[in-house]
Each structure stands twice: as C-alpha cells, then as structure tokens.
Amino acid sequence: MEERWTMSQYDIPDYFVIGIGESHTVIDFVNDAPKVAVIKVRWGGLE
C-alpha cells in the first residue's frame, strides 16, 4: 500500500513499476497470459 500512496502524491500522471522480489521469464508470461484469457497455446520449434 505504501507504493500506491507514493504514486498518488505525484501531480502529473506517469507510469510506475512496482517490484515484488520475484523474477519471471518471458516464456513464463507467454505461458500464463493465455490461461487467464482461456486461450490454448501450442509451442513449436523449442526443442
């Protein structure tokens, strides 16, 4: 919640990134994002 308060103190809107101490690969994101949208993905060429 401290991050949200800090962001609300800016007079001009901007983009912010809040880290949570976890690292994920792009492949992790690409695999997880379709699950949220209920889309099936089939990988090819990654052997």
RANOR-V466719 format. One record per residue. PHI is phi in whole degrees, -180 to 180 (none if undefined). PSI is psi as a letter, one per 20 degrees, with the letter a starting at -180 (999 if undefined). NEAR is the number of other C-alpha atoms within 10 Angstrom. Layout:
PHI_PSI_NEAR ; PHI_PSI_NEAR
//
This chain:
none_h_5 ; -61_h_7 ; -64_g_11 ; -63_h_10 ; -65_g_9 ; -60_g_9 ; -64_h_14 ; -72_i_11 ; -83_i_9 ; -79_p_9 ; -79_h_7 ; -109_p_7 ; -60_q_9 ; -155_r_7 ; -94_q_5 ; -132_q_9 ; -121_p_6 ; -113_o_7 ; -86_q_8 ; -120_j_6 ; 81_j_5 ; -119_q_5 ; -117_q_7 ; -139_q_7 ; -83_r_8 ; -62_h_8 ; -62_h_9 ; -57_g_10 ; -64_g_10 ; -64_h_11 ; -75_h_15 ; -84_h_13 ; -59_g_13 ; -64_h_12 ; -63_h_11 ; -68_h_8 ; -89_j_8 ; 55_l_9 ; -121_p_8 ; -89_p_8 ; -124_p_12 ; -121_p_5 ; -79_q_7 ; -141_q_6 ; 83_j_4 ; -108_n_4 ; -119_999_4
//
